[in-house]
């Protein structure tokens, strides 16, 4: 359906390539390969997130949520100041 819709749309039909049909025939193989890759590479310290991309705004919000959660989990803090620098500051004051 997507390939036919692309051919019907003058703004997108230039993107069509006959090789797309052969690639589409391997869809199940590609799906199995990415599921295998995610299963093998996903870990608590480096998780994968599968985000649907058919609605750009939803995709963007979900991706940003994942990034924000990861950054919040890091609980970043400024490093402690060097005691010598603090003494120098006190002297300058």
N, C-alpha and C positions, 0 to 999 in steps of 0.2 A: 504494500500500500504506500509506504513512504517513497519508494522509488518511482512508482507511477505518479504520485502527487508531485514529486520533484520534476518529472518530465512535463506535467501539465502546467507548471508554474513558470512563466517566462523569466521571472527573476531568479529562478533556481535551476532551470533545466540545463544550463551550461555546466553545472557541477556533475552531471551524470556521466558515468563512464561505463562502457559495456562490461568491464571487469568487475563492477559492483555486483552484477548478477552472480558471478562465480564466487565472490566473497560472501555474498548473502547465503549461498548454499552451504557454507561452512559455519554458519551462525552457531550451531550446537557445539562444534569443536571449539570455537572462540569462547563461548560461554563456559564450557568445562575448563578451559585453560585459565581464564581469569579467576574462576572460583578456586581452582587449585592454587594459583599464585597467592590469592588472599589468604587462604587457609594456611599455607606454608610460611607466609611472611608476617602475618598478623601476630602481635604480641602485646603484652601489657605496657611495655615501654615504647613501642612503636606501632600503635594500632592503625588499622586501615578503616576508613569510613566509606561506605558505598552510598553515594548520594544521587538520587534521581536527577537527571539533567533535562527533562522534557519541559520544565517551566523554569526559565532563567532566574526569576526573582526568588522562587522557592529554593532552587539550587544554591543561590548566593547566600541566602539566610542560613541554610543548613550548614554550608561550608564555614561561614563566619562563626556560627555557634560552636562548631567543633574547635576552631582555632581559639576562640575566647575561653572555652572550658580548659583547653590544654594550657593556655597561658596562666589562667587563674590557679590551676593545679600546681604550677611551678612555684607560685607564691613568691615572685621576684622581690628582692629587697636591695636597697643600696648597700654597698660594702661599708664596713666600719671604717671610719677615718683613721689615718695613721696618727698614733699618739703624739709623735714629734710635730706633725702638722697642726694638731690642736694646740700644743704648747706654743708654737710659733704664732698661731692666731691670737692666743691670749696675750702674748708679748706685744704684738702689733696693736692691739686694742689699748 
